[in-house]
Amino acid sequence: MRTRLFLSASAALMVMGLAACDPSEFYSELGSDVDNGTFGNPTMNNELVMTGKIDAQVALGQRFANEVPTTITFAFNSSELTQETRAVLHQQANWIRQFPEVRFRVYGHTDLVGSNAYNKALGLRRAKAVVAYLASEGISTSRLEAVVSYGKTRPVIQTPGPEQRNRRTVTEVSGFVENNAMVINGKYAAIIMRNYLELGVRVHPENAQVQTQVDPSK
């Protein structure tokens, strides 16, 4: 009798536990609870490039924006780089260095305080400061296209007062160097994979000897 009561209680607890669960959990793919939505993006993007549904420049631009911060901000009426913004630009330089086929453009912005002419000049100084820093990190200026200043014409926050989020530069993929202008038909995949191969491939020891089983007399 006690055994029956124990089994009945266990069954009741199991039913209650199942009822408390979200039914959708039983129909979710394995690992869906930890996937942030970008797991399949490299394969998907490469397929889109190879089928002509997405341009390689757009795909690389998306990857750049996903993997490193593309924006830095400035103090009021200043184009000086801080230690924090230099750290961000260092990340940008490391990413840019991996893809010698790709060109970049830096856009300068200001907040809405001041005249249009002054802010356009200030935005340009900010963009040039970023280009100068990237160049100091070993990035060829031939890959950094003409910097652009939007001044105060494209604010993130629409406010007439000082706003740090508007005082910014944005670095974006803008195209490919001349001898790599057509990175299509599978070459995008080669560019992406080269990054992993060059940084992660195991190098053979210098004293390694490679032998063949081909008889040279034949």
Secondary structure, 3 states (H helix, E strand, C coil): CHHHHHHHHHHHHHHHHHHHCCHHHHHCCCCCCCCCCCCCHHHHHHHHHHCCCCCHHHHHHHHHHHHCCCEEECCCCCCCCCHHHHHHHHHHHHHHHCCCCEEEEEEEECCCCCCHHHHHHHHHHHHHHHHHHHHHCCCCHHHECCCEEEECCCCCCCCCCCCHHHCEEEEEEEEECHHHCCCCCCHHHHHHHHHHHHHHCCCCCCCCCCCCCCCCCC
